[in-house]
């Protein structure tokens, strides 16, 4: 089966944004593509939200849900309480729409949350009001603890998550033959469905629900909501606050009414959770930890067109209306709560989450030092910690490289240095004179051969150290024809020219390094071939002169043959001439070569 989050490698474009955003660096760069490693992933969905090319995909389970609805006599929708924030103003329409899709019943996941809160209260009552568990309401947090904080695994709540508990409760009252499909804003719930089959059978997102409604041509605005859909077995109460930060603590009868409670702490966002888990200590309070900032209402596939404040307000209004309505709300039976507390994950036919850190290999300082050398970091000063690779520090990048999670090419500074080194080597070894200028016509780079021709300085003083002094200087300090560079910068087609400069004949080839930013010119000294041509021209002129003298002597005999001879010899002169004024330097288009 495809993992809940995966990479469509054909769309991946070496930007490393997913590496930067991933709170656990579960992205492996392989052959230039960013691949998600399931054993490291906590399924938070940040990479999906940040990817600019939509290369990170969420597995669609829509077709499986549709098949389940058709194949089972009774399929119940476990609806996340955050639906009230996601579909604010259309709550009744969504319920009617879900029933029209073929579901037998809709039950609120918050019922499972109510049972979980009651079980935690029961445990705390039996332990002097203390419970130092870490909530299992967020499957991303469970994965984070299992894979990155194994020392805290024994603190994970001994009761299953609200969704798993809800599914167990539904099966206890409706039988094991029912199908259960969770609908909510969470990607990690898909992993929960994969690891505990039947609790639920399938998990789909709100986006998948919208796609399903679109396929069936169901418009929420046009649905008749006069016949209200009843929740099975009842409406949930205050536990509908679970999807917001501190919502679970508020549902507690022990801690919920205390404005300040040192025995229970709520945090949201993986970075905040990293901090609290890294500083674990004895006698810790109960930790309500939610992977998404602000809570489940800010899940990876929630409607980001609405601000977090609007969504929080929607949940508050939804819960308040429930509590103040006077309706009979769900109250769990004490016997089932006791069963959940005593049996824990065994009510799912499974076991307590265990640590899984097989990938977390430790490397010696020598290995890390060698990896840093491979990345071009020979000294501490080389470790810029620029973050271009996606890792916070060069050391983190080196460890990722050793782990096979990163490639050398990800180091921006190393690749820039290598590219510059290759350019420098090319400029030093090429026999031609080369200069590269920016659009302000300042020298960006050049070689010694350029300075030999245009530097007007003692060649014995020229060495590589002079190149750094020249960089950034105006081109006009060296060449009088600098305006020609300005013309070539924006020319549709760059020509090749012949140039007579002082006592030299040069062939000049312009080339773009970066469009509208860097322009290069290569000067090829063709003085020797040109002198040879001039010699031929001189001899041709002598032949013409002698021919003309002969014409004057025997004009009547040669007639128009003399004229033809003169035309032919003048053509020869034109063929070999550089066409430059002997008293001035200048450019002439070289028609012999097409660029």
N, C-alpha and C positions, 0 to 999 in steps of 0.2 A: 504493500500500500504506500502511496505517496505520503510524505510527511506533511503535517498541517501547514508548514511554511516551507517553501522551496524556491529555487532560483531558476528562472528561464534564462539560461546562459547566453542565448543568442541576442538578448537585449542588454546584457551587462556591458558597461563601457568604462571600466577601470577608474571609476571616480572615488571609490573607497568611502562614500558617504555612509554606507551601511556599516562598515567597520567602525567608523567614528561614532555612530549612533548606538551600536549594539552595547548594552551595559555589561555584557559578559564576554565580549569578543568571541562569539561563536561562529564567526565568518572565516572561512578558509579561502585564501586567494590561490587559485589553481589555474595555471595557464592564462592568467590575466582576468579570470572570472571569479566573482565572489560567490562562493558556495556555502550554504548553511549546513553546519554539522549538527545533526540531530542530538547526538550524545552530549553536546555542550549547550544546546539551545534551551531557553526557558519559555519560548513561544509568546513573548510579550508583544510581538508585532511591530516593534519600532522600525525595523528594517523595511517593512512593507510600507509604512507611512512616509519614510524618508526617501525611498528610491526614486530618482528623477525620471527613470526610464521604465518604471513599472516592471522591472526584472524580478522583483520579489513578489511571489504569488501566494495566495491563500488557497489551500486545497478546497475545492468545491465538493460538498457532500449533498448537494441539492437532489441529484438524481437518485441517490440512495434513500433519502428521506421520502421522495415521491414513491419509490418502489415499496417502502415499508408501509406507507399509508394505504397502498393498494393491496398489500398482501396480508395485513393483519385485520382482524375484526374490530379490534379496539386499539387505537393509537392515540396516546395522550401527549399534548404539547406541554412541556415544562417551560413556562415563559418567564424570562428574567425580569425582575422588578424595574430595571432600567428602561423597559419599553415605554414607561410613562414619560420619560425624558426624551426618548428617541422619537416618539410619535405623539408629542404633546398636542392636545386638541383633537386627536383622532383615536383615543384609547378604545372607545366602544367599537369604532369602525375596524380597528385591527383585530379585535376579538372575533367579530362577525366574519371578517375575511379569513382568518385562520380556520374557523369551522367550515367555511365554504370550500377550503382546500382539501377537505376530507378527514380532518381530525375529529375524533369522537368527542374529546373533552379538552379543556384548557385548565391547567393547574399551575399555580404560581410557585416558582422556585423558592420564593420567600417562605413558603410553608416549611421547606427543609431548613431554611435559616432559623425559623422559629424553634424548631426541634433542637438544632445545634446550640442555640443560645440557652435553651432550657437545660441541656446536658452540661454545658459549661457552668451554669449557675449551680447545678446540682453538685458538680465536682467542687466548686469553690466553697459551697456551704459545708461540705464535708472536710474542708482543709482550711478552716479559719478565715474564709473569705479570700483566700489566695489561689491563684492559678497562673503559673508561669509559662503557660503554653504559647506557642505561636499559632495563630489562626490558620486553618487550611482552606479558608473560603476562596483564596486566590490560587489557582493551580500554577501560575507563574512563580509565585513565592515558594510554593512547595518544591518546584523544580530547582529554584535558586538555592534553597537550603540543601537539598539532596546532593547537588552537583558542586556547590562552591563553599558551603559551610557545613561539612559533615559532622563537625563537633556539635552542631545545633539540631541535628536530626531528631534526637531524643526529646527535644522540646516541641516538636510538631504536635498539634492537638491529637489526642487519642481517638477523636471522633472524626468521621469522614467529612468531606466538604458539604455545604448546604445542598448543592446539586445532587451529589451522590446519596445524601441522606433523604432528599426528596424522592428520588427514584426508588430507594428502598422502602419508603413509606407507601408510595403508590402501589408497589408490588405486594406489600403486606395487606392492603385492603382490596385491590382489584385482581390480584393473581399474577403469576409470572408469565402468563401468555400475552400480556399487553406489550405494545411497543411504546417507547418513550423517545421523543425528539425534543432536544433542548433548543431554544431560540434565544439568542442574546448577542451582546456586543464583543464577545471574547473569542480569540483564536485558541487560547490555551485549553478551553473546554473541549476542543476537538481531540487534543491529546488525552484529556481525562476520559473521554468516551473510548479512545483506543486502548487505554491501559486498564480500564475497568468496564469491559463490555456489558451492556445492559443497564449501566448506571451513569449515563443514559445509553441508548442504542446508537444514537447519532446526535451530533451537535452541528447546528447551522447558525450562521450569523444573520444579523438584521439585513445586511446587503443581499444575502441569499434569499431571505424572505421576500424582499422587494422584487428580486428577479422572478421568483415563483409567482408572485401576484401579477407581474407584468406578462408572464407567459399565459396566465389564465385570464388576462385582460380584466383584472379586478382593480377598480379605481376607488381608493379610500374615500375620496370626496363624494362619491355617488352611492355609497352603501347605505342601505336602510338600517338604522340602528334603533328602531322603535322596539324591537324584541331584544332585550338585554341578554347577553350570554352570561350564564352563571358559571363561576369557577368551581372546579371539583377538587376536593370535597367541600371547600369553603374559601372565603376571602382571607388573605393573610392580613395581619395587622401592622404593628410598628416595624416588623422585620423588613418591610418594603424599603426601609432606609439603608439596608445593607450595601447598596451600590455606591454610597457616598462615604467619604472618609469619616471615621468615628461612628458610622451607622451601626456596626455590630456592637460596639460598646454601649451605645444608647439603648439597645434592645435588652441589655442585661438588667435583671431586677436587683442585682447587687451593686453594680457600678453606674448604671444608666442615669440615676437621678442625682448623682454627685457632679457639681459643676467642675470640680477639680478632683481628679482621681489618680493617685500615684500608683495604684495597683493595676491599672490598665492604660496602655499607650497606643495611639493610632498614628500610623505613618503611611504615606502613599508615595509612589514613585520609586523606581528601583535604586536610584542613586542614594536616596534617603535610607532605604532598607539596607543597602550595602553598609552604610555607616553604623547603623544600630547593630547589625549582626557581627560586624568586625570588632565591636567593642563589647561583646557579650560578657556578662558578669553573673555572679551568684545572686540569688533572690531577685531575678528579673521580673518585671511585671508581665501581665498578659499583653501580647503584642498582636494588635490588629494590623496586619500588613497587606496593602493592596498594591499590585505592581504598577497600575496606571495612576498618573498624577491626578489627585482629586477623587479617585475611585473608579468603579466599573462604568459609571456614566461617561467616562472619558476613554472608553475602550478603543482598541485600534481600528475598529470598523464602525465606531459611533459617528453620528452626524456632526462633523466639525464646523458646519455652517452656524451652529448655535454655540454661543459662548458657554464656558464651564459654569458661570454664574447662573445663566438661564436654565441650564440643565439641572443644577442643584435646586434651584427654586421650584422647578417642575416636580421633582421628587418630593420636596417638602410639602407642596400643596397636595399632591396625590396622597401622601401618607396621612396628612392632617385631615383630609376629607374622609378617609377611611375611619380614622379613630373617632371623629366627631359625628359620624353618620348614625350611630346608634345600632348599626347592623351587628349581627352575631359574627364575630371574627374567629379565625381558627385558634383553637387552644389544644396543644398536644396532650395526649394521654401520658400520665406519669409512667405507666408500664413500658411504653415504647421508648420514652426518653431514657429510662433505666437500661433498656436493652441496648440502645445506641451507645450509652456510656460504658457499659460493661463489655459489650462485644466489639465495639469499635469497628475496624475495617472488616472483621469477619462477617458482618451482616451483608457485605458485598461479595462474600466468598473469596476475599483477598486478604492482604496483610498490610501492616503499617508501612508507609513509605520508608525505604532504606537509602542509605547514601550510595552514590555512584560516582566515584571520582577516578575511574581507571585512566582517564585521559590526562589527569592533573600530574604530569611527571615533573619532578624537581631536577633542576640542572645546576651543575657546579659553577663556581665563579670563573673557573678556567674556560668552561664551555661557553659561558655568556660572553667572556672577554673575546674569545675567538669569533663568536658570532658578530660582535660589534666590529671587529676588524674586517669581517666579510662585508659589513655594511659601510665600510669606509670610515669607521670611528676609531681612530688610533689613539686619540687623546680625549680627555674630558671636554676640551673646548670644541671638539667635533660633534659632541652630543647636543645638538641644537634643541631637541625636544619640540620640533615645530608642529608635530601632529599631522603633517601632510599624509602620512601613511595610514592614519586612522587610530594609531596608538598614542597614548598620552606622553610616553617617554621613549627615547631610543632604546633603553634597556628593555622595556615592555615589548618593543618591536623585535629585539634580538631573541627574546624568549619565545615569541610567536614564531619566529623564523626557525628556531631549534625544534619547535613542536610541529613543524610542517604546516603551520597556519598562515604563514606569510612568505612572500618572495622578495628577493633582493631588490627587484625592480620597483617595489613600493616605496623605497626610500628616495624621496624627491631630491634631497640635497646630493646624495650619491650619484644619481642619474644626471643631475645638472653638472656636477663636477666632471663626470666621465665625458659628457657631451662637450664641455668646454675644453677638456684635455684633448679630445679628438680634433676639435677645431684648431687648437693651438699647434698640435703636431702637423696637421695638414698645412697650415700657414707657414710653419717653419721650414718644411721640407719642399714645398712646391717651388719650382724654379722661377715662376713668374712673380711680378710685384702684385700684391693684392691689398685692397683697402675696403673696409665696410663702414658705412656711415648711417646715422639715423636720419629721420626726416628733418631735423634741425641742421643737418649737414655738419654734425660733429662726428669725429672719428670714434667708432665703436671698437674697431680692431684693425690691425694691419700687420704686415710682416717686415722683416729687415730689408728685403728687396725693394719694398715701396719707399723706405727711407733712403736707400741708396740712390734711387732715381730722383725723388722729390724732396728729400730731407735737407739738402744743401748744407751738409755737415761732413766733417772728416770721417771717412769710412772706418778708420782705425778705432774710432770712439763708439761705433755702433755695435750693440749687443742686445740680448733679450731684455735686459733691464730697461733699455730705452723705450720699449714698447709700452710699458705701463705708464711712462711719463707722457707719451703721445695720446693715449686713450682719453677721450673727452675733449680734445682740442678741436677748434674749428678747422674744417678741411681747407678753407681759403688761405690758411697760413702756409699750406704746402703746395697747392696747385692753383694756378691762375684761372683755370677753366672750371671752377667749382659749380658755376651755374648749370653746367651740362648735367650734373648729377641731379639737380632739382628737376630738370626736364624729364630725365629718365625715370624718376620716381613714379610718375603718373602716366607714363607713355603706355599706349595700348600694346605696343610691340617694341622690344628692346633690340636696337641695331648694333652691329659691330662696326667700329670705326678705325681709321688709320689716323695717327696723330704725329705731327712733327713737333717735338718738344726739345728745345735747345739743339744739341747735336745728335739727338736720337730720333729714330723712327719707331713708333710704338703701335701695336694693334691693341685696341681697347675693347674689352667685352664686358658689358654691364649685365648683372643678374640680380634678381630679387631674392633676398634671404627670407624676409617676412613682408607680406604685402602692406604697403603704405607705412612700413615701420623701419625696415633695414634694407639698404641697397648696397650691393657689392660691385667692384670694378676690378678686372684683372688686366694687367698691362704686360703684353708680350713684346719683348725687344726684338724688332725685326730690322735693326740697323744694318747688319751685314748683308742680308739679301737685298735690301733697298739700295745699298751702295753699289752692289753688283748690277742692279737694274739701271742705276744712274750711269754706270760705265757703258752699258749697252746703248742707253739713250744718247750719250755723248758721241759714241761711234756712229750711231745712226745720223746724228746731226752733221758729223763730218762728211758722211756719204752724201747727204742732201746738198751740202755746200759744194762739194766737188761736182755733183750732178748739175747743179745750177750753173757752175762755171762752164761745164761742158755744153750746157744748153745755150749759153750766151755765144759760145764759139761756133756751134753747129746747129743753131736754132732751126734753120730751114730744113735740116735733115731729120732731126728728132721729132719736131712738131708736137703733136699731142701725146707722144710716148713719154716725154719729159714730165708733162703734167701728171700722168698716171703714176710715174715713179715717185714724184713728190707726195702725192696722196697716200701711196702705199707706205712710204717711210714715215710720214707724219702719223699714220695709224699705228705704226710700230712704236713710235715715241709715246703716243697716248696709252698704249697697252702697258708700258713699263713705268710710266711716270707716276709719282705719288700725288701729283696735283696739289702741291703746297707752295705757298709763296715763300721764296727763299729768305725773305726779310721778316717773316712772322710765323708763329706757331698756330696750329689749328686742327679741327677735326674734319675728316673726310669720310663719308660712308664707304665701307668696304663692300663693294658689290660682289666680290668673289665668294663671300661666305654668307649664308643665310642663317640667322639665329632663331 
